[in-house]
């Protein structure tokens, strides 16, 4: 018996690949920002007062991940 993939199967696969590649950028960005912040606080404890600004920037980066997730429902 031969199984042929239907268009819905391929659509689900394509959406999964799209979401995987689309989440790589925000994940790397948040990781690098968190690492840099921890390094800065380790060297200069006064830098911890900039945590609020860091969280705003992280929220902007995570917006890109949210757009990738929302695009799955549009496509």
CHARMM internal coordinates of N, CA and C (Angstrom, degrees):
IC EDIT
DIST 1 N 1 CA 1.4373
DIST 1 CA 1 C 1.5275
ANGL 1 N 1 CA 1 C 108.13
DIST 1 C 2 N 1.2975
ANGL 1 CA 1 C 2 N 116.01
DIHE 1 N 1 CA 1 C 2 N 130.89
DIST 2 N 2 CA 1.4540
ANGL 1 C 2 N 2 CA 122.02
DIHE 1 CA 1 C 2 N 2 CA -178.28
DIST 2 CA 2 C 1.5241
ANGL 2 N 2 CA 2 C 108.63
DIHE 1 C 2 N 2 CA 2 C -105.06
DIST 2 C 3 N 1.3152
ANGL 2 CA 2 C 3 N 115.53
DIHE 2 N 2 CA 2 C 3 N 132.72
DIST 3 N 3 CA 1.4689
ANGL 2 C 3 N 3 CA 120.87
DIHE 2 CA 2 C 3 N 3 CA -179.87
DIST 3 CA 3 C 1.5155
ANGL 3 N 3 CA 3 C 108.78
DIHE 2 C 3 N 3 CA 3 C -107.38
DIST 3 C 4 N 1.3150
ANGL 3 CA 3 C 4 N 115.49
DIHE 3 N 3 CA 3 C 4 N 123.33
DIST 4 N 4 CA 1.4538
ANGL 3 C 4 N 4 CA 121.04
DIHE 3 CA 3 C 4 N 4 CA 176.44
DIST 4 CA 4 C 1.5215
ANGL 4 N 4 CA 4 C 108.57
DIHE 3 C 4 N 4 CA 4 C -103.59
DIST 4 C 5 N 1.3110
ANGL 4 CA 4 C 5 N 115.99
DIHE 4 N 4 CA 4 C 5 N 132.16
DIST 5 N 5 CA 1.4647
ANGL 4 C 5 N 5 CA 120.40
DIHE 4 CA 4 C 5 N 5 CA -179.77
DIST 5 CA 5 C 1.5196
ANGL 5 N 5 CA 5 C 109.42
DIHE 4 C 5 N 5 CA 5 C -70.44
DIST 5 C 6 N 1.3136
ANGL 5 CA 5 C 6 N 115.29
DIHE 5 N 5 CA 5 C 6 N 131.72
DIST 6 N 6 CA 1.4571
ANGL 5 C 6 N 6 CA 119.25
DIHE 5 CA 5 C 6 N 6 CA 178.20
DIST 6 CA 6 C 1.5262
ANGL 6 N 6 CA 6 C 109.41
DIHE 5 C 6 N 6 CA 6 C -83.44
DIST 6 C 7 N 1.3041
ANGL 6 CA 6 C 7 N 115.67
DIHE 6 N 6 CA 6 C 7 N 170.79
DIST 7 N 7 CA 1.4626
ANGL 6 C 7 N 7 CA 119.57
DIHE 6 CA 6 C 7 N 7 CA -178.39
DIST 7 CA 7 C 1.5269
ANGL 7 N 7 CA 7 C 111.26
DIHE 6 C 7 N 7 CA 7 C -67.42
DIST 7 C 8 N 1.3414
ANGL 7 CA 7 C 8 N 117.74
DIHE 7 N 7 CA 7 C 8 N -29.03
DIST 8 N 8 CA 1.4651
ANGL 7 C 8 N 8 CA 118.96
DIHE 7 CA 7 C 8 N 8 CA 178.09
DIST 8 CA 8 C 1.5231
ANGL 8 N 8 CA 8 C 110.92
DIHE 7 C 8 N 8 CA 8 C -70.70
DIST 8 C 9 N 1.3356
ANGL 8 CA 8 C 9 N 117.25
DIHE 8 N 8 CA 8 C 9 N -35.64
DIST 9 N 9 CA 1.4589
ANGL 8 C 9 N 9 CA 120.20
DIHE 8 CA 8 C 9 N 9 CA 177.33
DIST 9 CA 9 C 1.5202
ANGL 9 N 9 CA 9 C 110.37
DIHE 8 C 9 N 9 CA 9 C -64.39
DIST 9 C 10 N 1.3126
ANGL 9 CA 9 C 10 N 116.26
DIHE 9 N 9 CA 9 C 10 N -44.00
DIST 10 N 10 CA 1.4591
ANGL 9 C 10 N 10 CA 119.98
DIHE 9 CA 9 C 10 N 10 CA 179.95
DIST 10 CA 10 C 1.5241
ANGL 10 N 10 CA 10 C 111.62
DIHE 9 C 10 N 10 CA 10 C -69.04
DIST 10 C 11 N 1.3255
ANGL 10 CA 10 C 11 N 116.49
DIHE 10 N 10 CA 10 C 11 N -31.88
DIST 11 N 11 CA 1.4575
ANGL 10 C 11 N 11 CA 120.53
DIHE 10 CA 10 C 11 N 11 CA 177.98
DIST 11 CA 11 C 1.5267
ANGL 11 N 11 CA 11 C 110.56
DIHE 10 C 11 N 11 CA 11 C -65.97
DIST 11 C 12 N 1.3148
ANGL 11 CA 11 C 12 N 116.92
DIHE 11 N 11 CA 11 C 12 N -43.00
DIST 12 N 12 CA 1.4624
ANGL 11 C 12 N 12 CA 120.72
DIHE 11 CA 11 C 12 N 12 CA 178.40
DIST 12 CA 12 C 1.5201
ANGL 12 N 12 CA 12 C 110.39
DIHE 11 C 12 N 12 CA 12 C -63.94
DIST 12 C 13 N 1.3173
ANGL 12 CA 12 C 13 N 117.09
DIHE 12 N 12 CA 12 C 13 N -41.32
DIST 13 N 13 CA 1.4543
ANGL 12 C 13 N 13 CA 121.29
DIHE 12 CA 12 C 13 N 13 CA 178.14
DIST 13 CA 13 C 1.5270
ANGL 13 N 13 CA 13 C 111.10
DIHE 12 C 13 N 13 CA 13 C -64.07
DIST 13 C 14 N 1.3050
ANGL 13 CA 13 C 14 N 116.70
DIHE 13 N 13 CA 13 C 14 N -43.07
DIST 14 N 14 CA 1.4633
ANGL 13 C 14 N 14 CA 120.63
DIHE 13 CA 13 C 14 N 14 CA 179.67
DIST 14 CA 14 C 1.5278
ANGL 14 N 14 CA 14 C 111.13
DIHE 13 C 14 N 14 CA 14 C -65.06
DIST 14 C 15 N 1.3209
ANGL 14 CA 14 C 15 N 117.29
DIHE 14 N 14 CA 14 C 15 N -39.87
DIST 15 N 15 CA 1.4656
ANGL 14 C 15 N 15 CA 120.29
DIHE 14 CA 14 C 15 N 15 CA 178.63
DIST 15 CA 15 C 1.5269
ANGL 15 N 15 CA 15 C 111.28
DIHE 14 C 15 N 15 CA 15 C -66.52
DIST 15 C 16 N 1.3082
ANGL 15 CA 15 C 16 N 116.92
DIHE 15 N 15 CA 15 C 16 N -37.25
DIST 16 N 16 CA 1.4635
ANGL 15 C 16 N 16 CA 120.43
DIHE 15 CA 15 C 16 N 16 CA 177.43
DIST 16 CA 16 C 1.5159
ANGL 16 N 16 CA 16 C 112.11
DIHE 15 C 16 N 16 CA 16 C -65.72
DIST 16 C 17 N 1.3236
ANGL 16 CA 16 C 17 N 116.49
DIHE 16 N 16 CA 16 C 17 N -42.36
DIST 17 N 17 CA 1.4683
ANGL 16 C 17 N 17 CA 120.34
DIHE 16 CA 16 C 17 N 17 CA 177.66
DIST 17 CA 17 C 1.5188
ANGL 17 N 17 CA 17 C 110.16
DIHE 16 C 17 N 17 CA 17 C -65.82
DIST 17 C 18 N 1.3336
ANGL 17 CA 17 C 18 N 116.94
DIHE 17 N 17 CA 17 C 18 N -41.59
DIST 18 N 18 CA 1.4611
ANGL 17 C 18 N 18 CA 120.89
DIHE 17 CA 17 C 18 N 18 CA 179.02
DIST 18 CA 18 C 1.5261
ANGL 18 N 18 CA 18 C 110.71
DIHE 17 C 18 N 18 CA 18 C -61.83
DIST 18 C 19 N 1.3102
ANGL 18 CA 18 C 19 N 117.16
DIHE 18 N 18 CA 18 C 19 N -42.93
DIST 19 N 19 CA 1.4548
ANGL 18 C 19 N 19 CA 119.71
DIHE 18 CA 18 C 19 N 19 CA -179.46
DIST 19 CA 19 C 1.5265
ANGL 19 N 19 CA 19 C 110.97
DIHE 18 C 19 N 19 CA 19 C -68.50
DIST 19 C 20 N 1.3053
ANGL 19 CA 19 C 20 N 117.25
DIHE 19 N 19 CA 19 C 20 N -37.86
DIST 20 N 20 CA 1.4637
ANGL 19 C 20 N 20 CA 120.45
DIHE 19 CA 19 C 20 N 20 CA 178.30
DIST 20 CA 20 C 1.5168
ANGL 20 N 20 CA 20 C 112.30
DIHE 19 C 20 N 20 CA 20 C -62.34
DIST 20 C 21 N 1.3216
ANGL 20 CA 20 C 21 N 116.64
DIHE 20 N 20 CA 20 C 21 N -48.65
DIST 21 N 21 CA 1.4648
ANGL 20 C 21 N 21 CA 119.84
DIHE 20 CA 20 C 21 N 21 CA 179.74
DIST 21 CA 21 C 1.5264
ANGL 21 N 21 CA 21 C 111.49
DIHE 20 C 21 N 21 CA 21 C -70.08
DIST 21 C 22 N 1.3152
ANGL 21 CA 21 C 22 N 117.26
DIHE 21 N 21 CA 21 C 22 N -33.42
DIST 22 N 22 CA 1.4589
ANGL 21 C 22 N 22 CA 120.54
DIHE 21 CA 21 C 22 N 22 CA -179.35
DIST 22 CA 22 C 1.5152
ANGL 22 N 22 CA 22 C 113.39
DIHE 21 C 22 N 22 CA 22 C -71.46
DIST 22 C 23 N 1.3120
ANGL 22 CA 22 C 23 N 117.75
DIHE 22 N 22 CA 22 C 23 N -25.12
DIST 23 N 23 CA 1.4638
ANGL 22 C 23 N 23 CA 121.09
DIHE 22 CA 22 C 23 N 23 CA -179.97
DIST 23 CA 23 C 1.5297
ANGL 23 N 23 CA 23 C 112.80
DIHE 22 C 23 N 23 CA 23 C -87.73
DIST 23 C 24 N 1.3046
ANGL 23 CA 23 C 24 N 117.58
DIHE 23 N 23 CA 23 C 24 N -12.00
DIST 24 N 24 CA 1.4692
ANGL 23 C 24 N 24 CA 119.88
DIHE 23 CA 23 C 24 N 24 CA -178.84
DIST 24 CA 24 C 1.5268
ANGL 24 N 24 CA 24 C 110.94
DIHE 23 C 24 N 24 CA 24 C -63.85
DIST 24 C 25 N 1.3197
ANGL 24 CA 24 C 25 N 117.52
DIHE 24 N 24 CA 24 C 25 N -45.57
DIST 25 N 25 CA 1.4625
ANGL 24 C 25 N 25 CA 121.02
DIHE 24 CA 24 C 25 N 25 CA -177.32
DIST 25 CA 25 C 1.5163
ANGL 25 N 25 CA 25 C 113.48
DIHE 24 C 25 N 25 CA 25 C -61.32
DIST 25 C 26 N 1.3461
ANGL 25 CA 25 C 26 N 118.57
DIHE 25 N 25 CA 25 C 26 N -53.37
DIST 26 N 26 CA 1.4657
ANGL 25 C 26 N 26 CA 118.66
DIHE 25 CA 25 C 26 N 26 CA 177.65
DIST 26 CA 26 C 1.5286
ANGL 26 N 26 CA 26 C 113.64
DIHE 25 C 26 N 26 CA 26 C -61.02
DIST 26 C 27 N 1.3176
ANGL 26 CA 26 C 27 N 117.56
DIHE 26 N 26 CA 26 C 27 N -35.86
DIST 27 N 27 CA 1.4661
ANGL 26 C 27 N 27 CA 119.82
DIHE 26 CA 26 C 27 N 27 CA 179.50
DIST 27 CA 27 C 1.5220
ANGL 27 N 27 CA 27 C 111.22
DIHE 26 C 27 N 27 CA 27 C -64.84
DIST 27 C 28 N 1.3193
ANGL 27 CA 27 C 28 N 116.42
DIHE 27 N 27 CA 27 C 28 N -44.11
DIST 28 N 28 CA 1.4676
ANGL 27 C 28 N 28 CA 120.12
DIHE 27 CA 27 C 28 N 28 CA 177.95
DIST 28 CA 28 C 1.5250
ANGL 28 N 28 CA 28 C 110.12
DIHE 27 C 28 N 28 CA 28 C -65.67
DIST 28 C 29 N 1.3326
ANGL 28 CA 28 C 29 N 116.69
DIHE 28 N 28 CA 28 C 29 N -40.86
DIST 29 N 29 CA 1.4645
ANGL 28 C 29 N 29 CA 120.38
DIHE 28 CA 28 C 29 N 29 CA 179.80
DIST 29 CA 29 C 1.5135
ANGL 29 N 29 CA 29 C 112.84
DIHE 28 C 29 N 29 CA 29 C -61.81
DIST 29 C 30 N 1.3151
ANGL 29 CA 29 C 30 N 117.34
DIHE 29 N 29 CA 29 C 30 N -46.02
DIST 30 N 30 CA 1.4672
ANGL 29 C 30 N 30 CA 120.85
DIHE 29 CA 29 C 30 N 30 CA -179.90
DIST 30 CA 30 C 1.5287
ANGL 30 N 30 CA 30 C 109.89
DIHE 29 C 30 N 30 CA 30 C -66.23
DIST 30 C 31 N 1.3113
ANGL 30 CA 30 C 31 N 117.04
DIHE 30 N 30 CA 30 C 31 N -39.79
DIST 31 N 31 CA 1.4606
ANGL 30 C 31 N 31 CA 120.32
DIHE 30 CA 30 C 31 N 31 CA 178.58
DIST 31 CA 31 C 1.5157
ANGL 31 N 31 CA 31 C 112.79
DIHE 30 C 31 N 31 CA 31 C -63.02
DIST 31 C 32 N 1.3172
ANGL 31 CA 31 C 32 N 116.52
DIHE 31 N 31 CA 31 C 32 N -43.68
DIST 32 N 32 CA 1.4654
ANGL 31 C 32 N 32 CA 119.75
DIHE 31 CA 31 C 32 N 32 CA 179.20
DIST 32 CA 32 C 1.5261
ANGL 32 N 32 CA 32 C 111.60
DIHE 31 C 32 N 32 CA 32 C -66.93
DIST 32 C 33 N 1.3322
ANGL 32 CA 32 C 33 N 116.89
DIHE 32 N 32 CA 32 C 33 N -40.16
DIST 33 N 33 CA 1.4621
ANGL 32 C 33 N 33 CA 119.04
DIHE 32 CA 32 C 33 N 33 CA 179.04
DIST 33 CA 33 C 1.5295
ANGL 33 N 33 CA 33 C 111.21
DIHE 32 C 33 N 33 CA 33 C -65.94
DIST 33 C 34 N 1.3135
ANGL 33 CA 33 C 34 N 117.12
DIHE 33 N 33 CA 33 C 34 N -42.36
DIST 34 N 34 CA 1.4645
ANGL 33 C 34 N 34 CA 120.04
DIHE 33 CA 33 C 34 N 34 CA 178.30
DIST 34 CA 34 C 1.5105
ANGL 34 N 34 CA 34 C 111.96
DIHE 33 C 34 N 34 CA 34 C -64.20
DIST 34 C 35 N 1.3195
ANGL 34 CA 34 C 35 N 116.71
DIHE 34 N 34 CA 34 C 35 N -41.29
DIST 35 N 35 CA 1.4564
ANGL 34 C 35 N 35 CA 120.91
DIHE 34 CA 34 C 35 N 35 CA 177.99
DIST 35 CA 35 C 1.5237
ANGL 35 N 35 CA 35 C 111.64
DIHE 34 C 35 N 35 CA 35 C -63.49
DIST 35 C 36 N 1.3170
ANGL 35 CA 35 C 36 N 116.76
DIHE 35 N 35 CA 35 C 36 N -43.94
DIST 36 N 36 CA 1.4624
ANGL 35 C 36 N 36 CA 120.76
DIHE 35 CA 35 C 36 N 36 CA 179.42
DIST 36 CA 36 C 1.5271
ANGL 36 N 36 CA 36 C 111.20
DIHE 35 C 36 N 36 CA 36 C -65.08
DIST 36 C 37 N 1.3287
ANGL 36 CA 36 C 37 N 116.55
DIHE 36 N 36 CA 36 C 37 N -38.74
DIST 37 N 37 CA 1.4648
ANGL 36 C 37 N 37 CA 119.44
DIHE 36 CA 36 C 37 N 37 CA 179.13
DIST 37 CA 37 C 1.5242
ANGL 37 N 37 CA 37 C 110.58
DIHE 36 C 37 N 37 CA 37 C -65.55
DIST 37 C 38 N 1.3241
ANGL 37 CA 37 C 38 N 117.15
DIHE 37 N 37 CA 37 C 38 N -43.47
DIST 38 N 38 CA 1.4643
ANGL 37 C 38 N 38 CA 119.77
DIHE 37 CA 37 C 38 N 38 CA 179.58
DIST 38 CA 38 C 1.5281
ANGL 38 N 38 CA 38 C 111.36
DIHE 37 C 38 N 38 CA 38 C -64.63
DIST 38 C 39 N 1.3132
ANGL 38 CA 38 C 39 N 117.13
DIHE 38 N 38 CA 38 C 39 N -37.72
DIST 39 N 39 CA 1.4580
ANGL 38 C 39 N 39 CA 120.86
DIHE 38 CA 38 C 39 N 39 CA 176.74
DIST 39 CA 39 C 1.5283
ANGL 39 N 39 CA 39 C 110.35
DIHE 38 C 39 N 39 CA 39 C -64.94
DIST 39 C 40 N 1.3193
ANGL 39 CA 39 C 40 N 117.05
DIHE 39 N 39 CA 39 C 40 N -42.34
DIST 40 N 40 CA 1.4662
ANGL 39 C 40 N 40 CA 121.03
DIHE 39 CA 39 C 40 N 40 CA 179.92
DIST 40 CA 40 C 1.5252
ANGL 40 N 40 CA 40 C 111.11
DIHE 39 C 40 N 40 CA 40 C -64.78
DIST 40 C 41 N 1.3285
ANGL 40 CA 40 C 41 N 117.15
DIHE 40 N 40 CA 40 C 41 N -41.69
DIST 41 N 41 CA 1.4608
ANGL 40 C 41 N 41 CA 119.95
DIHE 40 CA 40 C 41 N 41 CA 179.07
DIST 41 CA 41 C 1.5208
ANGL 41 N 41 CA 41 C 110.56
DIHE 40 C 41 N 41 CA 41 C -69.28
DIST 41 C 42 N 1.3058
ANGL 41 CA 41 C 42 N 117.40
DIHE 41 N 41 CA 41 C 42 N -34.47
DIST 42 N 42 CA 1.4642
ANGL 41 C 42 N 42 CA 120.32
DIHE 41 CA 41 C 42 N 42 CA 176.99
DIST 42 CA 42 C 1.5167
ANGL 42 N 42 CA 42 C 112.06
DIHE 41 C 42 N 42 CA 42 C -64.10
DIST 42 C 43 N 1.3131
ANGL 42 CA 42 C 43 N 116.76
DIHE 42 N 42 CA 42 C 43 N -37.41
DIST 43 N 43 CA 1.4650
ANGL 42 C 43 N 43 CA 120.38
DIHE 42 CA 42 C 43 N 43 CA 179.56
DIST 43 CA 43 C 1.5199
ANGL 43 N 43 CA 43 C 112.07
DIHE 42 C 43 N 43 CA 43 C -81.41
DIST 43 C 44 N 1.3272
ANGL 43 CA 43 C 44 N 116.72
DIHE 43 N 43 CA 43 C 44 N -36.48
DIST 44 N 44 CA 1.4606
ANGL 43 C 44 N 44 CA 121.49
DIHE 43 CA 43 C 44 N 44 CA -176.25
DIST 44 CA 44 C 1.5255
ANGL 44 N 44 CA 44 C 108.35
DIHE 43 C 44 N 44 CA 44 C -139.61
DIST 44 C 45 N 1.3237
ANGL 44 CA 44 C 45 N 118.27
DIHE 44 N 44 CA 44 C 45 N 99.69
DIST 45 N 45 CA 1.4741
ANGL 44 C 45 N 45 CA 120.45
DIHE 44 CA 44 C 45 N 45 CA -177.97
DIST 45 CA 45 C 1.5270
ANGL 45 N 45 CA 45 C 113.95
DIHE 44 C 45 N 45 CA 45 C -59.99
DIST 45 C 46 N 1.3195
ANGL 45 CA 45 C 46 N 118.04
DIHE 45 N 45 CA 45 C 46 N -20.46
DIST 46 N 46 CA 1.4676
ANGL 45 C 46 N 46 CA 121.03
DIHE 45 CA 45 C 46 N 46 CA 177.79
DIST 46 CA 46 C 1.5252
ANGL 46 N 46 CA 46 C 111.63
DIHE 45 C 46 N 46 CA 46 C -66.28
DIST 46 C 47 N 1.3333
ANGL 46 CA 46 C 47 N 117.33
DIHE 46 N 46 CA 46 C 47 N -19.65
DIST 47 N 47 CA 1.4628
ANGL 46 C 47 N 47 CA 121.50
DIHE 46 CA 46 C 47 N 47 CA -178.04
DIST 47 CA 47 C 1.5278
ANGL 47 N 47 CA 47 C 112.33
DIHE 46 C 47 N 47 CA 47 C -71.88
DIST 47 C 48 N 1.3316
ANGL 47 CA 47 C 48 N 116.87
DIHE 47 N 47 CA 47 C 48 N -10.11
DIST 48 N 48 CA 1.4634
ANGL 47 C 48 N 48 CA 119.18
DIHE 47 CA 47 C 48 N 48 CA -178.87
DIST 48 CA 48 C 1.5217
ANGL 48 N 48 CA 48 C 112.21
DIHE 47 C 48 N 48 CA 48 C -67.61
DIST 48 C 49 N 1.3212
ANGL 48 CA 48 C 49 N 118.40
DIHE 48 N 48 CA 48 C 49 N -15.79
DIST 49 N 49 CA 1.4640
ANGL 48 C 49 N 49 CA 120.17
DIHE 48 CA 48 C 49 N 49 CA 179.27
DIST 49 CA 49 C 1.5262
ANGL 49 N 49 CA 49 C 112.19
DIHE 48 C 49 N 49 CA 49 C -72.89
DIST 49 C 50 N 1.3186
ANGL 49 CA 49 C 50 N 117.86
DIHE 49 N 49 CA 49 C 50 N -9.16
DIST 50 N 50 CA 1.4609
ANGL 49 C 50 N 50 CA 121.92
DIHE 49 CA 49 C 50 N 50 CA 179.09
DIST 50 CA 50 C 1.5244
ANGL 50 N 50 CA 50 C 113.26
DIHE 49 C 50 N 50 CA 50 C -93.97
DIST 50 C 51 N 1.3232
ANGL 50 CA 50 C 51 N 116.85
DIHE 50 N 50 CA 50 C 51 N 14.49
DIST 51 N 51 CA 1.4632
ANGL 50 C 51 N 51 CA 120.77
DIHE 50 CA 50 C 51 N 51 CA -179.75
DIST 51 CA 51 C 1.5299
ANGL 51 N 51 CA 51 C 111.52
DIHE 50 C 51 N 51 CA 51 C -62.01
DIST 51 C 52 N 1.3173
ANGL 51 CA 51 C 52 N 117.58
DIHE 51 N 51 CA 51 C 52 N -37.85
DIST 52 N 52 CA 1.4677
ANGL 51 C 52 N 52 CA 120.69
DIHE 51 CA 51 C 52 N 52 CA 179.43
DIST 52 CA 52 C 1.5129
ANGL 52 N 52 CA 52 C 112.27
DIHE 51 C 52 N 52 CA 52 C -61.44
DIST 52 C 53 N 1.3298
ANGL 52 CA 52 C 53 N 116.56
DIHE 52 N 52 CA 52 C 53 N -42.01
DIST 53 N 53 CA 1.4611
ANGL 52 C 53 N 53 CA 119.92
DIHE 52 CA 52 C 53 N 53 CA 177.87
DIST 53 CA 53 C 1.5212
ANGL 53 N 53 CA 53 C 110.90
DIHE 52 C 53 N 53 CA 53 C -65.87
DIST 53 C 54 N 1.3295
ANGL 53 CA 53 C 54 N 116.19
DIHE 53 N 53 CA 53 C 54 N -37.81
DIST 54 N 54 CA 1.4631
ANGL 53 C 54 N 54 CA 119.65
DIHE 53 CA 53 C 54 N 54 CA 178.18
DIST 54 CA 54 C 1.5230
ANGL 54 N 54 CA 54 C 111.01
DIHE 53 C 54 N 54 CA 54 C -63.52
DIST 54 C 55 N 1.3238
ANGL 54 CA 54 C 55 N 116.74
DIHE 54 N 54 CA 54 C 55 N -40.53
DIST 55 N 55 CA 1.4624
ANGL 54 C 55 N 55 CA 119.76
DIHE 54 CA 54 C 55 N 55 CA -179.61
DIST 55 CA 55 C 1.5258
ANGL 55 N 55 CA 55 C 111.90
DIHE 54 C 55 N 55 CA 55 C -66.17
DIST 55 C 56 N 1.3092
ANGL 55 CA 55 C 56 N 117.53
DIHE 55 N 55 CA 55 C 56 N -33.35
DIST 56 N 56 CA 1.4670
ANGL 55 C 56 N 56 CA 120.65
DIHE 55 CA 55 C 56 N 56 CA 176.33
DIST 56 CA 56 C 1.5268
ANGL 56 N 56 CA 56 C 110.10
DIHE 55 C 56 N 56 CA 56 C -65.93
DIST 56 C 57 N 1.3187
ANGL 56 CA 56 C 57 N 116.80
DIHE 56 N 56 CA 56 C 57 N -43.67
DIST 57 N 57 CA 1.4683
ANGL 56 C 57 N 57 CA 120.58
DIHE 56 CA 56 C 57 N 57 CA 179.57
DIST 57 CA 57 C 1.5265
ANGL 57 N 57 CA 57 C 110.14
DIHE 56 C 57 N 57 CA 57 C -66.15
DIST 57 C 58 N 1.3204
ANGL 57 CA 57 C 58 N 117.55
DIHE 57 N 57 CA 57 C 58 N -40.02
DIST 58 N 58 CA 1.4690
ANGL 57 C 58 N 58 CA 120.68
DIHE 57 CA 57 C 58 N 58 CA 177.66
DIST 58 CA 58 C 1.5295
ANGL 58 N 58 CA 58 C 110.14
DIHE 57 C 58 N 58 CA 58 C -62.90
DIST 58 C 59 N 1.3248
ANGL 58 CA 58 C 59 N 117.34
DIHE 58 N 58 CA 58 C 59 N -38.62
DIST 59 N 59 CA 1.4656
ANGL 58 C 59 N 59 CA 120.32
DIHE 58 CA 58 C 59 N 59 CA 178.05
DIST 59 CA 59 C 1.5201
ANGL 59 N 59 CA 59 C 110.87
DIHE 58 C 59 N 59 CA 59 C -63.07
DIST 59 C 60 N 1.3231
ANGL 59 CA 59 C 60 N 117.29
DIHE 59 N 59 CA 59 C 60 N -37.45
DIST 60 N 60 CA 1.4684
ANGL 59 C 60 N 60 CA 120.23
DIHE 59 CA 59 C 60 N 60 CA 178.41
DIST 60 CA 60 C 1.5239
ANGL 60 N 60 CA 60 C 110.22
DIHE 59 C 60 N 60 CA 60 C -66.73
DIST 60 C 61 N 1.3291
ANGL 60 CA 60 C 61 N 116.85
DIHE 60 N 60 CA 60 C 61 N -40.15
DIST 61 N 61 CA 1.4688
ANGL 60 C 61 N 61 CA 120.18
DIHE 60 CA 60 C 61 N 61 CA 178.42
DIST 61 CA 61 C 1.5276
ANGL 61 N 61 CA 61 C 110.19
DIHE 60 C 61 N 61 CA 61 C -67.05
DIST 61 C 62 N 1.3224
ANGL 61 CA 61 C 62 N 117.21
DIHE 61 N 61 CA 61 C 62 N -40.36
DIST 62 N 62 CA 1.4590
ANGL 61 C 62 N 62 CA 120.28
DIHE 61 CA 61 C 62 N 62 CA 179.27
DIST 62 CA 62 C 1.5264
ANGL 62 N 62 CA 62 C 111.94
DIHE 61 C 62 N 62 CA 62 C -67.88
DIST 62 C 63 N 1.3172
ANGL 62 CA 62 C 63 N 117.70
DIHE 62 N 62 CA 62 C 63 N -21.99
DIST 63 N 63 CA 1.4571
ANGL 62 C 63 N 63 CA 120.67
DIHE 62 CA 62 C 63 N 63 CA 174.61
DIST 63 CA 63 C 1.5297
ANGL 63 N 63 CA 63 C 110.54
DIHE 62 C 63 N 63 CA 63 C -60.80
DIST 63 C 64 N 1.3264
ANGL 63 CA 63 C 64 N 116.67
DIHE 63 N 63 CA 63 C 64 N -36.05
DIST 64 N 64 CA 1.4649
ANGL 63 C 64 N 64 CA 119.78
DIHE 63 CA 63 C 64 N 64 CA 177.21
DIST 64 CA 64 C 1.5317
ANGL 64 N 64 CA 64 C 110.40
DIHE 63 C 64 N 64 CA 64 C -63.22
DIST 64 C 65 N 1.3346
ANGL 64 CA 64 C 65 N 117.01
DIHE 64 N 64 CA 64 C 65 N -40.21
DIST 65 N 65 CA 1.4633
ANGL 64 C 65 N 65 CA 120.33
DIHE 64 CA 64 C 65 N 65 CA 177.46
DIST 65 CA 65 C 1.5260
ANGL 65 N 65 CA 65 C 110.93
DIHE 64 C 65 N 65 CA 65 C -65.73
DIST 65 C 66 N 1.3172
ANGL 65 CA 65 C 66 N 116.77
DIHE 65 N 65 CA 65 C 66 N -37.50
DIST 66 N 66 CA 1.4667
ANGL 65 C 66 N 66 CA 120.16
DIHE 65 CA 65 C 66 N 66 CA 177.52
DIST 66 CA 66 C 1.5179
ANGL 66 N 66 CA 66 C 111.39
DIHE 65 C 66 N 66 CA 66 C -65.59
DIST 66 C 67 N 1.3239
ANGL 66 CA 66 C 67 N 116.94
DIHE 66 N 66 CA 66 C 67 N -37.18
DIST 67 N 67 CA 1.4691
ANGL 66 C 67 N 67 CA 120.16
DIHE 66 CA 66 C 67 N 67 CA 177.06
DIST 67 CA 67 C 1.5245
ANGL 67 N 67 CA 67 C 111.19
DIHE 66 C 67 N 67 CA 67 C -65.41
DIST 67 C 68 N 1.3309
ANGL 67 CA 67 C 68 N 116.94
DIHE 67 N 67 CA 67 C 68 N -36.98
DIST 68 N 68 CA 1.4779
ANGL 67 C 68 N 68 CA 119.92
DIHE 67 CA 67 C 68 N 68 CA 176.23
DIST 68 CA 68 C 1.5123
ANGL 68 N 68 CA 68 C 109.37
DIHE 67 C 68 N 68 CA 68 C -63.41
DIST 68 C 69 N 1.3294
ANGL 68 CA 68 C 69 N 116.57
DIHE 68 N 68 CA 68 C 69 N -43.72
DIST 69 N 69 CA 1.4692
ANGL 68 C 69 N 69 CA 120.04
DIHE 68 CA 68 C 69 N 69 CA -179.33
DIST 69 CA 69 C 1.5270
ANGL 69 N 69 CA 69 C 110.38
DIHE 68 C 69 N 69 CA 69 C -65.02
DIST 69 C 70 N 1.3187
ANGL 69 CA 69 C 70 N 117.73
DIHE 69 N 69 CA 69 C 70 N -42.28
DIST 70 N 70 CA 1.4597
ANGL 69 C 70 N 70 CA 120.83
DIHE 69 CA 69 C 70 N 70 CA -179.25
DIST 70 CA 70 C 1.5250
ANGL 70 N 70 CA 70 C 111.94
DIHE 69 C 70 N 70 CA 70 C -67.92
DIST 70 C 71 N 1.3135
ANGL 70 CA 70 C 71 N 117.98
DIHE 70 N 70 CA 70 C 71 N -30.75
DIST 71 N 71 CA 1.4549
ANGL 70 C 71 N 71 CA 120.73
DIHE 70 CA 70 C 71 N 71 CA -179.51
DIST 71 CA 71 C 1.5289
ANGL 71 N 71 CA 71 C 112.25
DIHE 70 C 71 N 71 CA 71 C -66.96
DIST 71 C 72 N 1.3183
ANGL 71 CA 71 C 72 N 117.38
DIHE 71 N 71 CA 71 C 72 N -21.45
DIST 72 N 72 CA 1.4614
ANGL 71 C 72 N 72 CA 120.36
DIHE 71 CA 71 C 72 N 72 CA 177.15
DIST 72 CA 72 C 1.5265
ANGL 72 N 72 CA 72 C 109.73
DIHE 71 C 72 N 72 CA 72 C -62.56
DIST 72 C 73 N 1.3150
ANGL 72 CA 72 C 73 N 117.14
DIHE 72 N 72 CA 72 C 73 N -37.45
DIST 73 N 73 CA 1.4559
ANGL 72 C 73 N 73 CA 120.57
DIHE 72 CA 72 C 73 N 73 CA -177.62
DIST 73 CA 73 C 1.5276
ANGL 73 N 73 CA 73 C 112.07
DIHE 72 C 73 N 73 CA 73 C -79.88
DIST 73 C 74 N 1.3320
ANGL 73 CA 73 C 74 N 116.44
DIHE 73 N 73 CA 73 C 74 N -20.51
DIST 74 N 74 CA 1.4435
ANGL 73 C 74 N 74 CA 120.15
DIHE 73 CA 73 C 74 N 74 CA 179.64
DIST 74 CA 74 C 1.5319
ANGL 74 N 74 CA 74 C 110.49
DIHE 73 C 74 N 74 CA 74 C -81.49
DIST 74 C 75 N 1.3199
ANGL 74 CA 74 C 75 N 115.90
DIHE 74 N 74 CA 74 C 75 N -40.00
DIST 75 N 75 CA 1.4789
ANGL 74 C 75 N 75 CA 120.70
DIHE 74 CA 74 C 75 N 75 CA -176.54
DIST 75 CA 75 C 1.5142
ANGL 75 N 75 CA 75 C 110.34
DIHE 74 C 75 N 75 CA 75 C -79.41
END
COOR INIT
IC SEED 1 N 1 CA 1 C
IC BUILD
